[in-house]
Amino acid sequence: MATRKPSIDQDLIRDLANILNETDLTEIEIEQDDLRVRVSRAGTPQMIHAPIAQHHAPAPAAQGQPAAPSAEAMAAAVTRTANTVTAPMVGTVYMSPAPGAKPFVEVGQMVKEGQTILIIEAMKTMNQIPAPRSGKVVDVLVTDGHPVEYAEPMIVIE
């Protein structure tokens, strides 16, 4: 007696594809009983540029009013935001290709557009994240082995 393969639910695949489009994920995979479905986009993950929360508040003025940020501070914040690589997905960040290996990038290092700068593991898939532009790494805002959220600032390249 021949075993019957489970039928593929096309509506389920459409729903998964819609989730990819709505969330800007690059891949999604589900497993139900003996059926496993993986939907993936072709191509390189898209870099999202999002504002960074300012960590240092300006010192209050003498009358208790907050001091306005200087023009230089505002220009630096805008430049930092424009040059920040943010997480294109939720996952765990890995700064090197293997435990104990040299990191992909370090502060002060020059990178080329397309060069892998880190890996995000999402749903047991290792996603290489490329540099969106050439430049110098001026800050690494994530820690190896720790989780990142979607659009979280990770690396600043100037």
N, C-alpha and C positions, 0 to 999 in steps of 0.2 A: 504494500500500500504506500503510495507516494505521500510525502508530507507536503502540506499546503503552506506556501510562503505567505506571510502577512501582507495584506494589501496596503499600498502606500496611500495615506490620506493626503490628497493634494491640498485640501483646505488647511491642514496643519502646516504644510510647507509654506503656503501663502502667508499664513499668520506669522510664522517665524521670519519670513522675508520682510514682512511689514514691521516687525519688532526691530530688525536690523536697521531699516530705514529710519524709524522713529527715534532710535537711541544712538545712531551712528556707531554701533558696534561693528566689528569686522567679521565676527563669527559667532554662531550660537549652536548649541548641541543639546538634544534631549534624548532620554532613553525611557521607554515604556515597555515593560515585559521583555520580549525578545527583539523589539524593534528599536533601532538607534538611528536618529536623524540628525545630520549636521548640515547647516546652511552657512555658507561663507561667501564673502565678497572677494572678488579678484582684485589684486593690486596692493599697494602699500597703504598702511593705515594713515588716515588724514590727521594732520596736526591741528589742534584747536588752540587758539590763542584767547585766553581769558584773563581778566584782571586779577591781580594779586592783592590779597588783603595786606594792608600796611601793618607791620608788627610794632612799630614805635610811634607812640602818640607824641605830638609836639608839646613842648613845655608850656604850661599855662602862663598867660600874661599877668602883670602885676595886679590888675583889677579882678582876677579870677576868670577872665575870658580866655578861651583857647587862642593861642597865637596862630595867625594864618601861616601856612607853609610857604617857604621861600620859593621864588621862581625856579631856582636851581633844584630844589627838592622835588617840585612838581615835574620838572623836565626829566629828572632821573627816574621818577616813578613811571612816567609814560614810556620812557625808553626801556625800562626793565620789563614792563608789561608786554610791550611789542616784541621783545626778544625772548620771551619765556616759552618754553616747550611744555605743554600741558598733557596730561594723561588722556589718550583717546578712548580709554576703557577702564573699567574697574578691574583690579587684579593685584598681584604681588610683584613688586619691583625687584629686579636683579641687576646689579651694576656690573657684573662680569659674566662671561660665558659659562663658567663652572665655579663651584665653591673653591675658594683659595686662589683662583686665577686673577690676573691683573685686571682691574676695572676697564670697561670700554673707554671711559673718559674720566679726566680729573680736572679740577680747577686749574686754569692757566693753560690748558692744552688747546691747540688749534684743531678744529674738526672741519671736515668737508661735507657739503650737502649730500645726503643719502647715506652717510656713514652711520653705522649702528651706535647709538649712544647708551642704550640700556635695553632690557627685556622686561616685558610685563607678561606674567603668567596669568592667563584667564581660562578657566574651565579646562585645566590640564593641557593647555596649548601655550607654547612659548611664542610670543609676538615680539619680533625685533622692532624697536622703535628707531627710525632713522632721524638724523639731524635735518631739520627743514631748510637749513641754510648753512653756508660756511661761516666760520667765525671762531672766536675764542670763548671757551667755557669760563664764565665768570662766577657761577654759583651752581651748586648742586643742592637742591632743596628736598630731596628724598633720601631715605635710608635703605640700604640693601636689605632685602628680605622682609620689608614692611609693606603693608597694603597701601594702595592709592585709590582715590575716588576719581570718577569721571571729571575731566577738566581741572584736576588738581595740578598746580604748578610743580614742575619736576626739575628742569634745568634752564639756566639763563645762558644764552649764547649771544655775544655781541660781535 
